[in-house]
Amino acid sequence: MAKMNKLIQKHNHDPYLLKEKCPDPCVCERCSVVFHNGNFKWFEKPPANAAKFLCPACKRIENNYEGGVILLEGEFLSKHKKEILSIVKNTENNERNSRPLERIIDIADNNNKITIKTTYEHIARRIGEAVHAACKGELNIRYPEGEKYVRVHWHRDE
């Protein structure tokens, strides 16, 4: 019987994912997201018996450890900054409702350039795609090999 060589892919390790089993349910001390039945969810009122912990998103924000970065730039940005930032915030709100750990860490506004750091790569990609869909321009999304990280670059001159 011949042995088959299998391509073994390196596991992308995320140091912020829960390593130990939390009591079920748990509620984040900062943002009030609830970990219940293996998922993070928003509850109108967290369960009274929920243990306290710090969720992975809040840990990333505390440590300023982004999972994605978005660079928005160009003349079009400087003329339509308010509308573009509205797209960014609306995209974050939509993502956060269905994926509570997907958040913006920081937005740095430097004239014709905005840099946005996010907790995870999915929201960074979605923000870039939303800006591109609404404003056109050039969009470049790069996932560095072997990393659980994304770099999104959007640019539009007039």
C-alpha positions as CSV (number, residue, x, y, z in Angstrom):
1,M,0.0,0.0,0.0
2,A,1.5,3.3,-1.1
3,K,1.7,6.2,1.3
4,M,0.2,9.4,0.2
5,N,2.0,12.7,0.9
6,K,-0.4,15.2,2.2
7,L,0.0,18.9,2.1
8,I,0.2,20.0,5.7
9,Q,-0.8,23.6,6.3
10,K,0.5,25.6,9.2
11,H,-2.3,26.4,11.7
12,N,-2.9,30.2,12.0
13,H,-2.6,30.8,15.7
14,D,-4.6,33.6,17.2
15,P,-3.2,34.4,20.7
16,Y,-6.5,36.3,21.6
17,L,-8.9,33.4,21.1
18,L,-10.0,31.7,24.3
19,K,-7.5,29.1,25.4
20,E,-9.4,27.8,28.4
21,K,-13.0,26.8,28.6
22,C,-15.1,29.5,30.2
23,P,-18.0,28.8,32.4
24,D,-21.2,29.0,30.3
25,P,-22.4,31.8,30.1
26,C,-19.7,34.5,30.5
27,V,-20.1,38.2,30.0
28,C,-17.3,40.7,29.1
29,E,-16.6,43.2,31.8
30,R,-16.1,46.0,29.3
31,C,-18.4,45.6,26.3
32,S,-21.0,43.2,27.8
33,V,-20.8,40.7,24.9
34,V,-21.9,37.2,26.1
35,F,-20.1,34.0,25.4
36,H,-22.8,31.3,25.3
37,N,-23.0,27.9,23.7
38,G,-19.6,28.4,22.1
39,N,-20.5,31.7,20.4
40,F,-20.2,35.4,21.2
41,K,-23.6,37.2,21.1
42,W,-25.2,40.4,22.2
43,F,-28.0,40.1,24.7
44,E,-30.3,42.9,25.7
45,K,-29.7,41.9,29.3
46,P,-26.8,39.5,30.0
47,P,-27.8,36.4,32.0
48,A,-27.7,37.1,35.8
49,N,-25.6,33.9,36.4
50,A,-22.9,34.9,33.8
51,A,-19.3,34.8,34.9
52,K,-17.1,37.8,34.2
53,F,-14.2,37.8,31.7
54,L,-12.5,40.0,29.1
55,C,-13.4,39.1,25.6
56,P,-10.8,38.7,22.8
57,A,-11.9,41.9,21.1
58,C,-11.5,44.0,24.2
59,K,-8.1,42.4,24.9
60,R,-7.0,43.3,21.3
61,I,-8.2,46.9,21.8
62,E,-6.5,47.1,25.2
63,N,-3.2,45.9,23.7
64,N,-3.6,47.8,20.4
65,Y,-3.1,44.5,18.6
66,E,-4.8,44.8,15.2
67,G,-5.9,41.9,13.0
68,G,-6.3,44.2,10.0
69,V,-5.4,47.7,8.8
70,I,-7.1,49.8,6.2
71,L,-5.5,52.8,4.4
72,L,-7.9,55.2,2.7
73,E,-6.3,58.0,0.6
74,G,-6.6,60.3,-2.3
75,E,-8.1,63.6,-3.3
76,F,-11.6,62.1,-3.4
77,L,-11.2,61.2,0.3
78,S,-10.4,64.8,1.3
79,K,-13.5,66.1,-0.5
80,H,-15.9,63.3,0.7
81,K,-14.4,62.4,4.1
82,K,-17.6,62.8,6.1
83,E,-19.5,60.4,3.7
84,I,-16.7,57.9,3.6
85,L,-16.4,57.8,7.4
86,S,-20.1,57.3,7.6
87,I,-19.7,54.2,5.3
88,V,-16.9,53.0,7.6
89,K,-19.0,53.4,10.8
90,N,-22.2,51.9,9.2
91,T,-20.1,48.9,8.1
92,E,-18.7,48.4,11.6
93,N,-22.2,48.6,13.1
94,N,-23.6,46.0,10.7
95,E,-20.6,43.7,11.3
96,R,-20.7,44.1,15.1
97,N,-24.4,43.1,15.2
98,S,-23.7,39.7,13.7
99,R,-20.0,39.2,14.7
100,P,-19.5,40.9,18.1
101,L,-15.7,40.6,18.0
102,E,-15.3,42.4,14.7
103,R,-14.6,46.1,15.7
104,I,-12.6,49.2,14.9
105,I,-9.7,49.7,17.3
106,D,-8.7,53.2,16.0
107,I,-9.2,55.7,13.2
108,A,-6.3,58.1,12.5
109,D,-7.1,61.0,10.3
110,N,-4.1,62.6,8.6
111,N,-5.4,65.1,6.0
112,N,-5.7,63.1,2.8
113,K,-5.1,59.8,4.5
114,I,-7.1,57.8,7.0
115,T,-5.7,54.7,8.7
116,I,-8.1,52.3,10.4
117,K,-7.1,49.5,12.7
118,T,-9.5,46.6,13.3
119,T,-9.7,43.7,15.7
120,Y,-9.9,41.0,13.0
121,E,-9.3,40.7,9.3
122,H,-12.9,40.1,8.2
123,I,-14.2,43.6,9.2
124,A,-11.1,45.3,7.6
125,R,-11.9,43.6,4.3
126,R,-15.6,44.4,4.5
127,I,-14.9,48.1,5.2
128,G,-12.6,48.3,2.2
129,E,-15.1,46.6,0.0
130,A,-18.0,48.9,1.2
131,V,-15.9,52.0,0.5
132,H,-15.0,50.7,-2.9
133,A,-18.6,49.7,-3.8
134,A,-19.8,53.2,-2.9
135,C,-17.0,55.3,-4.1
136,K,-15.2,53.2,-6.8
137,G,-11.5,53.9,-7.0
138,E,-8.7,51.3,-6.6
139,L,-8.9,48.6,-3.9
140,N,-6.0,46.3,-3.0
141,I,-6.5,43.6,-0.3
142,R,-3.4,41.6,0.8
143,Y,-3.2,38.7,3.3
144,P,0.4,38.2,4.3
145,E,1.3,34.6,3.8
146,G,0.9,32.5,7.0
147,E,-0.7,35.3,9.0
148,K,-4.2,35.9,10.3
149,Y,-4.0,39.5,9.2
150,V,-5.0,41.7,6.3
151,R,-3.8,45.0,4.7
152,V,-6.5,46.9,2.8
153,H,-5.6,49.9,0.6
154,W,-8.2,52.0,-1.1
155,H,-7.2,55.0,-3.2
156,R,-9.1,57.4,-5.5
157,D,-8.0,60.6,-7.0
158,E,-10.7,62.8,-8.4
